[in-house]
């Protein structure tokens, strides 16, 4: 598997934490020295390991926020 680099440019917040201490986070991450993107994924306690996640441009993040804000109560899973 090819090597890749990442730098957490800014930690924006923790969404949740599991029993093993891993946290699902929203961060601004630069992958392979590219322009940073908003990134949602699980991280080990010291950010030494990570799970699968999704990276979004600012435009995609704003669209996601609009979709969340416009959902109806009927759309809730609870």
Backbone bond lengths (Angstrom), bond angles and torsions (degrees), N, CA, C in turn:
res aa  C-N    CA-C-N  psi(-1)  N-CA   C-N-CA  omega(-1)  CA-C   N-CA-C  phi
1 X - - - 1.446 - - 1.530 108.32 -
2 X 1.331 117.73 132.90 1.467 119.76 -178.53 1.527 111.99 -67.06
3 X 1.330 114.96 147.95 1.466 120.76 177.29 1.530 110.01 -70.00
4 X 1.317 115.91 148.34 1.445 119.91 173.24 1.515 108.75 -139.71
5 X 1.323 114.60 154.12 1.457 121.45 179.88 1.510 109.04 -111.95
6 X 1.320 115.19 149.45 1.453 119.27 172.15 1.520 108.61 -144.92
7 X 1.312 114.48 150.31 1.456 121.36 174.12 1.513 107.93 -137.02
8 X 1.328 116.17 122.33 1.462 119.64 173.95 1.524 106.39 -78.02
9 X 1.321 115.62 104.78 1.460 121.95 -176.36 1.528 110.47 -73.12
10 X 1.343 115.52 -39.80 1.458 120.23 179.62 1.526 109.47 -152.93
11 X 1.328 115.53 129.06 1.464 121.03 175.06 1.521 107.38 -86.88
12 X 1.338 116.25 115.43 1.460 120.82 -175.17 1.529 113.38 -92.95
13 X 1.333 117.83 -29.68 1.453 118.47 176.87 1.512 113.78 163.59
14 X 1.326 114.17 158.37 1.462 122.58 177.61 1.518 108.48 -95.43
15 X 1.319 116.19 129.53 1.464 122.21 178.95 1.524 110.25 -88.60
16 X 1.337 116.50 -42.31 1.470 121.12 178.94 1.521 109.11 -162.08
17 X 1.346 115.50 168.76 1.457 122.11 177.15 1.517 108.56 -135.02
18 X 1.350 116.69 138.60 1.459 118.92 178.83 1.532 110.63 -97.77
19 X 1.323 116.43 178.05 1.469 121.68 -175.58 1.528 113.03 -64.73
20 X 1.333 118.10 -23.67 1.468 121.72 179.84 1.526 111.99 -85.20
21 X 1.329 117.32 -2.08 1.459 120.18 179.39 1.521 114.47 92.50
22 X 1.336 117.21 -1.86 1.457 119.95 175.96 1.525 109.09 -73.96
23 X 1.321 116.49 144.37 1.461 120.36 -179.31 1.520 110.54 -119.44
24 X 1.337 115.00 139.38 1.462 120.77 171.73 1.518 105.23 -88.77
25 X 1.341 116.41 124.01 1.461 121.00 -170.65 1.523 112.29 -130.68
26 X 1.321 114.63 154.96 1.457 122.72 167.46 1.516 106.29 -107.18
27 X 1.331 115.91 118.03 1.461 122.03 -178.75 1.525 109.68 -134.34
28 X 1.299 115.35 163.71 1.460 122.27 169.62 1.523 105.64 -100.46
29 X 1.351 117.26 115.40 1.466 121.94 -171.80 1.527 110.42 -125.71
30 X 1.327 115.18 135.49 1.459 122.05 172.21 1.527 107.46 -99.34
31 X 1.323 116.82 121.88 1.464 122.91 178.84 1.523 108.44 -103.70
32 X 1.323 116.98 125.19 1.471 122.86 177.19 1.526 112.17 52.74
33 X 1.321 116.26 44.95 1.468 123.69 176.98 1.528 113.84 62.23
34 X 1.319 117.27 21.21 1.466 120.93 177.30 1.526 109.82 -90.04
35 X 1.330 114.60 173.68 1.462 121.65 177.03 1.539 108.74 -55.94
36 X 1.335 118.13 134.46 1.469 119.79 179.95 1.529 112.21 -61.86
37 X 1.344 114.49 147.69 1.462 121.80 176.07 1.524 108.16 -128.91
38 X 1.321 115.62 157.62 1.458 121.07 173.93 1.517 106.89 -72.63
39 X 1.316 116.59 134.46 1.455 121.48 -170.32 1.523 109.96 -135.26
40 X 1.330 116.00 129.89 1.465 122.33 175.81 1.517 107.41 -117.42
41 X 1.348 116.59 119.42 1.463 121.40 177.52 1.526 109.88 -166.06
42 X 1.334 116.42 168.66 1.461 121.71 175.42 1.519 109.61 -87.86
43 X 1.328 114.59 140.66 1.463 122.21 179.68 1.521 110.30 -127.41
44 X 1.330 115.81 143.70 1.462 121.48 171.15 1.532 107.95 -66.69
45 X 1.335 118.13 162.25 1.471 121.14 -173.36 1.528 116.28 -51.10
46 X 1.313 119.41 -37.28 1.477 120.59 -178.43 1.528 112.27 -105.43
47 X 1.336 116.76 17.76 1.467 122.90 -178.23 1.526 112.71 60.27
48 X 1.348 116.93 24.07 1.462 119.37 179.45 1.525 111.95 -83.95
49 X 1.328 117.27 -19.98 1.466 122.31 177.25 1.509 108.35 -136.96
50 X 1.331 115.18 157.91 1.457 119.66 -178.21 1.515 110.66 -142.99
51 X 1.320 115.14 157.98 1.453 121.31 173.11 1.515 109.95 -99.08
52 X 1.323 115.58 -176.98 1.458 120.14 176.84 1.523 108.97 -68.79
53 X 1.305 115.01 150.49 1.452 118.95 -179.20 1.503 111.29 -155.45
54 X 1.317 114.90 -166.06 1.457 121.67 179.80 1.528 108.34 -135.41
55 X 1.333 115.60 138.46 1.460 121.64 176.89 1.518 108.52 -112.11
56 X 1.332 116.31 138.69 1.458 122.37 -175.63 1.522 110.64 -129.78
57 X 1.331 115.97 142.75 1.454 119.93 170.54 1.528 107.72 -72.12
58 X 1.328 117.15 169.46 1.463 119.43 177.83 1.527 110.68 -61.59
59 X 1.323 117.22 -39.43 1.467 120.70 178.54 1.529 111.07 -61.82
60 X 1.329 117.07 -43.90 1.463 120.96 178.49 1.525 111.39 -64.51
61 X 1.331 117.16 -39.29 1.460 120.98 178.75 1.529 110.47 -63.70
62 X 1.327 116.95 -42.49 1.469 120.67 179.49 1.528 111.01 -66.18
63 X 1.331 117.31 -38.46 1.464 120.73 176.44 1.524 110.50 -63.81
64 X 1.336 117.22 -42.70 1.463 121.15 176.94 1.520 110.56 -60.70
65 X 1.324 117.80 -43.80 1.466 121.44 178.94 1.523 110.74 -61.27
66 X 1.328 117.86 -40.01 1.468 121.31 177.70 1.519 111.01 -64.90
67 X 1.331 117.12 -42.38 1.466 120.68 178.11 1.524 111.34 -61.67
68 X 1.314 116.83 -42.23 1.465 120.89 179.10 1.523 110.05 -65.33
69 X 1.328 117.32 -44.95 1.460 121.72 -178.03 1.532 112.47 -65.49
70 X 1.331 116.99 -29.68 1.464 119.83 -175.22 1.524 114.14 -93.18
71 X 1.325 117.47 -0.62 1.462 118.23 -178.03 1.522 111.25 -70.27
72 X 1.314 115.90 151.67 1.458 122.90 178.72 1.522 110.25 -88.03
73 X 1.324 116.13 161.39 1.473 119.45 175.20 1.524 110.29 -58.77
74 X 1.320 117.09 -31.10 1.467 121.59 -179.45 1.521 110.84 -64.88
75 X 1.330 117.61 -21.82 1.463 121.88 -179.23 1.520 111.93 -79.88
76 X 1.326 118.22 -10.49 1.465 121.92 -176.84 1.521 110.48 -68.80
77 X 1.326 116.52 145.29 1.462 121.11 178.80 1.523 111.77 -85.43
78 X 1.299 117.86 -8.72 1.479 120.20 -179.25 1.499 111.64 -88.08
